[in-house]
Amino acid sequence: MEYVSALVPPVVMAVFFIGLIVTIVKTQGGANKAKEDAAVDAAITRAEAARQTPRAGDA
């Protein structure tokens, strides 16, 4: 019976890991993809604008 107790933790971790990967793959794309892409694009645009804007002390 020691072999069963030795194999249970890796098997449980493998099952949860496979479930995590399946969930990640299934949630890629879909109806929210355009909304997520727009949010990322807006964040990048704000970051670039903040980086390019000269500060009052720099001039």
Beta strands, then each sheet from edge to edge (+ up, - down):
end
